[in-house]
Amino acid sequence: MSNKLYINLNKTNMEALGIMGFIFGLAALAQVLKLKKIVETLKDEVNELK
């Protein structure tokens, strides 16, 4: 009985970690895209100054 409960809790915990990882991955991707945009803008500004 307790072993089955432990397996269910473990599965729920793994699902929660997976969801947290997915959200973390999306946040990281958003930051990378934002930084990429900033770098492109800076490149354009540097080229204008030349």
Secondary structure, DSSP 8 states (H G I E B T S, - for coil): -HHHHHHHHHHHHHHHHHHHHHHHHHHHHHHHHHHHHHHHHHHHHHHHH-
